[in-house]
Amino acid sequence: MSTSKRANLGVTALFAAGALALAGAQCAPPELPSRAAALAASIQSQQAEHFVRTFSVAAPSMAVERAETLAHAPSVRALVEQGRLSFEPDPKVRELVTLLFAERDYGHLFVMGGRLSPDGRAVADAILGAAREGLDPAPMHSDLLAEKLAAFEASGDTTALLGHLQLTRDDEQALLAFMMNNAALDGTLPAVDAVFDVIATAGATNPVPGFAEAISGLTEQLSRVAEMGPELELILAAGFVRYAVTNRLANFNYITPDEAAAAGWRPSDARQRDEIERSLAGAAFRRGEADGFAAELAALRPGFEQYPRLVEGLARYEGFRAAGGWEPVSISGTLEHGDRGNSVAALRRRLAAEGYAVEPLDETTFDEGLEAAVEAYQATHQMITNGEVGAEMVASLNIPVERRIAQILVTMDRWRETRRAQSVGQRHIFVNVADFYAELWEGDTRTYRWRVIVGRDQGRRDADGNARGQTPLFSDQMEFLVFNPYWNVPDTIREEEYDPEIEANPNWLAENGFEIANENGREWLRQLPGPGNALGVVKFLFPNEHDVYMHDTPTKHLFDRPTRAYSHGCMRVHEPLRLAEVLLMTDRGWSQSAAQSYIRRQLDLEGEQWVGLEHPIPIHIEYYTVRGDDEGRMNFLADPYRLDRPLVDAREQAVAR
């Protein structure tokens, strides 16, 4: 029941009581006319005073209802038809937004009851906070959104106007006088709605003109709010599409080619459109629920543990920059435990500026605390952790904070482009060439991590334009383990390294465990299985056009180095038999002892022993030069192939601006 109706009922009851009293007065003896008249006047006055008090309480709510009724609210459909989506330059995005609302009869998704809904707030926060994820919010219409949202929220603050709808004591006295002057001949007071219509309408007969002015002002303000609501709907919907595409849906690897074919997807732009429609429709269907737009926004971010770690790292290094960054340090020779001097204090200040604990900052002695901080820095920058500060560490310390931020941003971009998206939620192997590590993942959990040696950039290109020596970046499936492998020497390596030896020494092949193999008229050089074989005792095959794979190696000492780019392109594995164990246990559900026993039997057999995986494992070889470790620290890695350098150079300039 509305407030005005409740007020009407209450006053009507009072009027009924008054009418009975008047009737009693009219039946009084004729010898008491003056007393009856006085009683009637008193009752009428009491009725009017109570009416005014009751009316004063109900009038503000009635005024708000009147203003909301009078406020003009254009529909989302009207704005679309008027071309108010023109702020979005991409016709495909405009079409998607129009379709989104048309399929929902142009109902609101983000603005409810004159304010942003939880879904609207989630989308607005994602767009306005896009820079926290290393994204450019401008294409998401962040400036327009911020401007309209500020105006919307300011217009929606009706506190002052609502205060003007409260009747003062003087207003009540003026209204009381109006009530008494307009009472009917039989003493009946005007109806509540009639009184409200009088004071809500500007005119000479209005006893409270300020009330009508307040309703007019509130109506005008609510009209502005009502018009901004549909505008915000369009801005937020277009911004959501932009956010979705930039963060995830531009990466077609989130759907495998087989899935795309099964779904009937056409070219990539058509598939992207389908994915955006699915994302929008799904979130809109669940709007207002915990898994509505807020959950969809979270799902649109790259779904790997490194991404949120990089978001946190970006915020941390932006904080370092806001605090002034750090000054370059000048250290001649080497600083180590026990050294003294101003350069030690300068080193403390520099490390502290990047969050390494080295208190007190003015201490000039290289003590154990500083040594621990130096080792922590070295461990997170792919250096030998010896606690000594030499030229390599000084060069790293003097990289400005702007470049560190640029490195994080470039790495976040790479995660948005990852091919690992093909294996979201599945078992897979992930190799980060710049980290010199490979990892086995079961869904979202890393179960094993092992050191690898990757290809050495030889600074040359082959006939196809590929960089010689580099480990190629690609995705495939690991299918076989080969125990006691032959090494089939690539032609380029044979020509450059072995043919001269063979020509110089006729016995070189036999002396070094090599032979010339022939098959179908093709001749190649291969190394026989054995302890000196370049592939060690096992190799891991994922057949590919690059002819690279993982394998054991007799050269173990190189695994102790923090950066490990020494191979011809294949990836050497630090603990190959342990990796073979893990793969067989995972693939066949064996215990560790069963896997170990099986491997020993394979190694005891003569010649190559091929073992097929019952469930081939996707493998993704990628390149990320920043990594968040399990302690939440940023690890700044090598850029062995200089793939990130031009990207970081450009980002650093933008960050500095």
Phi, psi and omega in degrees: 000133182290160180299319183296322179292320178298319179297317180302315182296318181296316181290324179299319178298320178295318179299322180297316178298319179296320181297320178297320179296318179297320179298320178297323180293325181290336179272359182292158180302144182297341181285358181239045183295322183292322180292321180294318179296319180295320179296316180299317180295322180294316180297317180298320180294318179296319177300315182295317180296317179293321178302314182296317180297316179294318181296324180298326179288319185277335189301317180300316179296320178296324180293320179297317178300318180296316181295319179295325179291322183280338184295137180273127182234097177294149182274163174299321178302315182298319180293320178298315181294333178278359180078026183280007171268009185294346178294339179268115186284339185272116181298331179293321178292318178301318180296318180296317180295317178299316180297319180304311183283324181299320181290347178245026178054034176060028175286158181284145175247328192242343182236119181227132175061035177077014177209165178294136173283169175304323177295316179298319180294320180298316180292316180299316180297321180295318181290310183291337179257016184299328180298334178293342177256015179076018181258152174274112183284347185302313179296344177273008178068037183295320181295315179296318179298314181299318180296310183291323181293319178297316179295320181297314182290324177293317180292329181284351178276098184259018185304310183296316181294322178296328176297326180287347178274353177279126180284129179280176178297321178294322177298318180295321178295319178295321179291322179298316178298320178298318181298316183291324181286339184249015176292147179289168181298329179273006177094357182288133179276160179297155177290156182300311182299324180293318178295316180299318179300324181294311186279346178271355183244127178294136179171170184292334183273357182284117181285343181231072186298332180296332179294316179295323178295321179294320177296319179298316179295319180294320178299316180297318181292318179294330176295319178296317179297317182297325179286325180290332181303305177299326176299315179295325176305312182292318181295315181292321179295315179295320178296323177298316179299314180299316180298316182298315182294314184296320187279325188212318192284353171282346180266103184287355180286349178291344172237126182289157178304323180295318179294321179298318180295318181295327181276357179077021180289143182264219180301168188302323182293326177292321179294321178297318179300315179300319180293320179295316178301317180298316181296312180297311184297318180296315179293319180295323179296326183261013186303145181083351179258167183297333181255030179278232184294325180298316179292323180294321177299318179296320181291337181282346176282151180309129190271051181226148187299336180292327187296308177298330177294322178290325176300315178295319179296320178299315179299321181294315182285333170295325176295320176298320181294318180298331179277001177110000179067220180211154179272148176298150176250148179239110182231122177265139181073219183233136172258137179210176183307132179098342179291155180228158175137172181296331179295332177292316178295321178297321177296319178301312182297320180295314180295320179297326181296339179252016171090010177269127187287117183219026181301149354278148188291335183266004180289131184259007178256133178281092185260187183295324179297317178292322179298319178295321179294320178297317180295322177297319178296316181297321181294331181265006180228026176054047177242161172294126186272080181250359179075006180254141182256106178244196186298321182297316182288323178298318178299321179291316179301330184271005170287124185291159182298328179299323179287324176298318177298317179299321179297318178297316182298316179297320179294322177296321175301317181296324179291332175287342181256004191301142171280346176300344178303335177294341187242022179304126178076005182243165172291134178196165176251134180237125178245124172254106183303318183288342179268341184061035177223154171235155185220146172255128182242137170250097185064242182262011184242127174279123184254342182202141181223130183222150180286143175226154169255130183250181184291147178265127178292118182270359178073017181228165178241146176275186184297334180270003180087005179279144180293126181290132174090336182290145171286122183290152179260116182195176177235146179201199178229128175284126187240332189223149164248132180239114179268149184052055188282152161284155169249110175276109188289124176302146184304319183295320179291320179300312184296321186274327190248325189254324180304318177300323179293318181295319180293324183283333185223105181302336181264007186300320183300308182294321183293335186245010175076031178247163173210161174264121180256149179226136176203126179054040177078003179255135181247138175211161179266135176219152179261134183288153174302148179157175184298334181266003182298137183298337180265003180068220186257352181204145172230157185240115190256134168228084189312129185207165183291342181274347181058043175243158182199180173259150180198164172289171176206144174283348183267088188273334189295337182292341180290344179281350182274144183290328174246136192222072176246089186227350187272180177271003179140327176287169182250117177276141187252135184293310182238075190295322181289326175294319177298317178300318177303308184299317181296317180290321177299317181291317186288322189244001178071026182277160169283167179296319181294323178294318179295318180297318180296318180296318181295319179299321180294321179295319182289334180282344179280157179275144175076180182295139176236109181269130179237116180275138174284131179293332179232090180309143186252124174301140177231133182236119180254113187227189193213106180227125186262004171226139181221134173272123182274181185291343177268002178085007180273148174279127174256116179266116191258175178291160172239069193298333181254008179056032179284329183269342188306308181295326179292318180291321178304313182293318180293322180299319178297318179295318179297316181297325178291000000 
